[in-house]
């Protein structure tokens, strides 16, 4: 987390008072206490040892935010132990070069956060994000609707497979036709999500599938799944309704081998699934090739429920949530031009609310901190005195 101080200091420097209600940090359970000591209790030893161990980080100062901080452990938002999600993570994502179970858990946690947010909207963040202009709520919420990045097929961070998986899982019947040229849609992190729309997505996943993943019907449906895809004629007459439901879910499109593999993995992970909820169900789909993302699920579910226009609007051409320069930077080019990139494309342009320099880019994160430093000069406030900001 070497760049977390930049994220925090950017909010200390640029957040307009009253725009953000609180910062919720979702940490692994084993690290929750460390985060609480550092950012809630402001324990200087914990801050220095764990989060500001390098001199360039300490030059930023210790961020005093214009809003309180709340820390949650990931188990407070997940329905199952981590081992269940690991069992359902596709093997390529667990092998060398894969992003692992944690990558997907970050996705479901961004959606699950809607259950603990007390405002109508919330902003999703990662450690490689930073605020780069003073922006108040009136620019982020136009007539009570949150702005979106406004991506399209010409410029997007989404893959077409993510849209298709979301449409299949939600049985949306092509409601969105995501990625079509000229149709603006949601981007990636950072994004502004509606609490109601996020909760509606989770409720819809459970409405569609919870019974299928609950005992005592689970083993029966595993058997049906394998039979239905291997040979529809083998499905017993008294199981036709179950088979029809599996067809509607899109399972019939999978090859027999994939179905058998899913049946095996579900059987291995089935113990205690009586209370399975949306995050476990989404991982089960992931295990057999439904390559969803949190934002494609959110947007397709909002489309299906008729919530897009209720909660979102396309930002105008003069203001974007983030710029694209920081995605997929070439390492050699980035090192030589990083300072110019940060200045021209983020802070000096005044065209983007947030900056992103992806942590996936192979650049020393402390170099990024060093280049951000001139733009994140600390705001001098008495400790925990929120009134002096903006």
N, C-alpha and C positions, 0 to 999 in steps of 0.2 A: 504493500500500500504506500509506496514512496510518494505518490502524487495526491494522496488524500489531502495533505495540507493546502495544496493549490485550490482544490474544490472548495474547501472551507474558507480560505482567505478570500476567494473570489466573491463569495456571498457576504463576507464581512465588508468587502470594499464596495460592492455594486448593488446589493439588494436594497430596494426601496422599502422603507419601513411600512409595514402593513400589507405588503404583497404576499409574503410567505408566512404561514401560521406557525409552523414548527419544522424541524428536520427529524425524520425518523430514520435511524440507522438500523439495518437488519444485519446482524452479525452471526457467524457460526456460534453455536451454544458455548463452546469452550473459550471463545474470545469475548463473549458478551460483557463479562465483568471488567475486562481491560478497557473496553470502549466506554463503559459507564464511568469508570474512575477518571479517564482522560477528558471526556467531553461533557459529562454531566456534573461531576464533582470537581473538575478542573484540577486534578492531581498533577502537579508539575513533574514529579518524578516519572509517572506513567506516560505523560505526554512526551517527555524527552526520550525515554528509553524505548518506547514502542512506536511512536508515530513521528517524532522529530529527531531521529538519531543522527542526521547529517547536518553539517553546518549550513548548507544552502537552504535546507528546509527551515532552519532556525532563523535565517534572515527574514523569512516571511513574517515572523512574529507568531504569537499564539492567537489564533482567530477568536475574536469575540463577536458572536453572531447576533443579529438583531431579532432573534427568535430562540425559543428554548429547543433543547435536543432531547429526544427520547430514543432509547436503545432497546431493541427487541432481539431475542434469540430466534434463530430460524425455526426451531421446533414449535415456537408459539404460533407460527403461521402455516406449518406443514401438517398434513394429516397422518404421516407415517414416519418411522425411523428412516434415516438416510439409506440403510441397507436395502430397503424396498426399492428406492429409486435407482440405486446402483444396479440391482438385479434386472431392471427394465431398461437401462441405458444401452443403446446399440453398441455392439462390440467395437465398431470402428471409432466411436467417440471415446472409448476407454483406452484404445491403443495409442502408441506413439504418434504424436501429431494431432490427436483428437483433443477436444476441449474438455471432455470429462463430464461427469454427472453435475458438478458444480455449475457449469455453463447453463445447463437446462434448468437447474434449480433457481438460478437468478431470474430466469424468465417467469416461472410460476410464482416466485415471490413478488415480482413487480405487480402481478395481478392480485395476489392474495393480500397485498398491502391495503387494498380497498376496504378490507374488513376492519382495519384499525384507524383509518383516516377519518377525521371529524369534519372535514370541509367537503364541499361539493366536487372539487377537482384536486388532483395531485400531480406533481411533476416527478417523473422517473429519472434517476441519476445513476451514473457509474463513476468510479474514481477517475476516469480519464476525461471527465466533463468539467468545464469551468464556466462560470458566468462572466460575460465580457462587456456588458453595458448595463447602465441603470435602467431598469424596465419596471414599470408598475403594472398593477393588475388590469388597468384599463386597456393596456396594449396586448395582454395575454388572453383576456376574456372580452371579446367583442360582443356587446349586447347579451352578456351572460353565457356566451359560447366560447369554448377554448379553441385557440388557433391550432392548426396542424401544419406539418412541414410542407404538405402539398406535393408529394412525390408522384411521379408518373413513370411510364415505361422508359422514357428518355433519360431520366435521372432518378435512380433509386438505389437503396441499400438492401432491398428485398429480393428474394429469389422467387421465381414463378412457382416453384414447388411448394413454397411456404403458403402461398395463397390457395393452391389447389388442396393441400392437406387441410387447411382451415375450413374450406368450403365442404369438403367431404365429411370431416368430423362433425361439423355443425349441421350437416344435411341442409345447407342453405340453397341448394339448387341453382348455383350461379348467381346468387343475389347481387354480388358485388362486381364480378368480372374484374377483379383487382389487377392493377397494372395497365389497364387499357390507356392508350394514348389520350391525353387531354382530360383524364378523370383524376383529379387530385385526391390523394389519400394519405393516410398517416405514415409517418416516417419511423425511425428507430429511436433509441435513447440519445438525447433526452426527448421526452414526449409529455404532453399534458393529457391525462386520462380523466374521464368522468367516473366518480365513485359508483354511481348508479349503473353505468354501462359495464364497468368491470364486474360488479356483483351480478349483473344480469347474465353475463357470459358464464360465470361459474355456476349459476343456478341452471342455465340451459344445458351445460355439460352433464350435470347430475340428473336433470329431468330426462335426458335422452338415454343415459347409460348406467345410472347407479344401480338399477335393478339387475342389469346384466352382470354386474361385478359384485353382487351381494350373495351371500349364502342364504338358502341352500341351492340356489339355481346356478351357481358359477360352474360347477363341474359338468352339469348337463349342457350348458351353453358352450363350454370348451369342446365337448364331444360333437355337438351340432356344428360348431364352427369348422372343425376338421372335415366332417362328412359333407357339409354343404359345399365346400370348395373343391374337395377331391372328386366328389360325384354326387350331384344333386339328387339322383335317383335313390341314394342310400338313406335319405332323410325320412324317418318314419312319418306316416300320415298324421299321427297325433302331434307332430312337432312342426307342422306347416306354419303356424303363426310365429313360432320362434325363428324359423328359417326366413320368413318374410321380413322379420325385424332385422335379422343379420344382413339381408340383402339391402334394406334401406340404409343400414349403417355403412354400406360400401365394402363390407368384408368380402363379398362375392367376387370382387375384382382382383383379389390376391391369388397368387398361385398356391397350389396345394402344399408345396414344401414350406412356403412362408406361413401358411395356416397351421401346419403341424408344429412349426417352430414356435409360433405364438402360443399355441395350446400348451406346449411344454413349458414355456417360460411363465405363462399365467399359472399353470398348475404348481410350479415351484414357488411362486410368490403368493399363492392364494391364501395361505394360512392367516386368519385374522382379518380377512377383507370384508367382513360384514358391514363395516362402516366406511368403505372406500368412498372417497370423494374426488372432486374434479382433478386435483393435481396427480393423484395416483392413476386415474383413468387416462389422463393425457400422456403420462409416461408409458402406459400400456400401448397406446396408439403409436407412440414414438418407437417402441421396440419392434414394430413390424413395418416400419418405413413411412409412417405419416409424419413428414418432417415439418411440423408446425413451428411458428414463432409466437411469442406473446402478443405482438402487435397485429399480425395477420388474424389471429383468433379474435382479438378485441374488435377489430374493424369489421370483420365478416359478421360477428355476432351482433354488433351494433346495426349493421345493415339489415340483417334478418329481423331484428326487433324494431326497426324503424326509428333508431335513436341517433343516427349520424347527424342529421340536420337539427335535431333537438339540442345536442350537446357540443357540436363542433362547427367550425367555419374555416375556410381556407384563408390563411394569412395573406396580406397583400404583397405585392412584388418588392416592396421596400423593406420588409422585415421577415426574416426566416428564423425558425427556432435554432437552427445550427447551419454552419457552412460545411461543404463537402471536402474541403482541402485536407482535413486531418484524417480522412479515411484512406486506408491503403496507400500510405505514403511510401515511396521508394526510399530505402534507408540512406543511400549515398546522397540522393538529391535532398532529402529531408535534413540531414545534418548540416549541409552547406547553406540551406536557405530557411532554416527553422525560425530564426528571429524575424526575418521578413514575412514569412508565412503568418506567424502569430500577430504581427503588427498590422499588415495589410488586410488580411482576410478576416480577422476577428476584432481586435480592439479599435483599430483606426477607422474601419469602414462604417461602424455603427449600424450594420445591416443584419447582424445576427445576435440573438439573445444569448446563446451559448456557443462556446467553442468546444471542439472535440479533437483530440489527437489520440487516436486509438491506441490502447495499450498493446494491441496485437502487432503494431508496427515495431520493428526491431531497432529501437532507439533507446539508449540509456535513459531511464525515466528521470534521473537526476539532472540530465541535460535539459529535459523539458522543463523541470522546475526552475533551472537557472534562466532559461529564456523567458519564462513567464514572470519571473521575479519583478522586472521593472514595471509591469502592468498591475501588479497586485500589492502595491505598497500598503502596509498595514494602516488601518484606521485606528487612531489612538483613543481608546475608551477605557474607562475604569472597568475592572473585571466585572463581568455580568451586568454591566450597566447598559441595557438595551436602548435607553432613551436617547443616547448621543448619536445614534446612526441615522443618517439622512434626515 
